[in-house]
Amino acid sequence: MIEMSTFIAILCIAATTYLTRILGYILLKNKTLTTRQRQILEVVPGCVLISVIAPYFVHDNPADLIALALTLFAASRFGLLPTVAISMASAAILRWVLV
């Protein structure tokens, strides 16, 4: 079973990642952005997510490593919200099954 503190931390990370995208648009809504600036704004939430999960690349827990692989696969196929949901669900299920 996933601990409540872990679940709350995951929710806070997801909210922070999502808020970086929303705040970027809110703060820059009246400005004209170049194509390059728009592309950078689209990538920022993913960079935040990667910085959070990057330490698991050197982790030796099989459940976490499999969940990380599933998260990377989801990130290459889906948007931010489905990726976060898939990563949370896969980590919880794999930790429950494998640990």
Rosetta blueprint (number, residue, H / E / L):
1 M L
2 I L
3 E L
4 M H
5 S H
6 T H
7 F H
8 I H
9 A H
10 I H
11 L H
12 C H
13 I H
14 A H
15 A H
16 T H
17 T H
18 Y H
19 L H
20 T H
21 R H
22 I H
23 L H
24 G H
25 Y H
26 I H
27 L H
28 L L
29 K L
30 N L
31 K L
32 T L
33 L L
34 T L
35 T H
36 R H
37 Q H
38 R H
39 Q H
40 I H
41 L H
42 E H
43 V H
44 V H
45 P H
46 G H
47 C H
48 V H
49 L H
50 I H
51 S H
52 V H
53 I H
54 A H
55 P H
56 Y H
57 F H
58 V H
59 H L
60 D L
61 N L
62 P H
63 A H
64 D H
65 L H
66 I H
67 A H
68 L H
69 A H
70 L H
71 T H
72 L H
73 F H
74 A H
75 A H
76 S H
77 R H
78 F L
79 G L
80 L H
81 L H
82 P H
83 T H
84 V H
85 A H
86 I H
87 S H
88 M H
89 A H
90 S H
91 A H
92 A H
93 I H
94 L H
95 R H
96 W H
97 V H
98 L H
99 V L
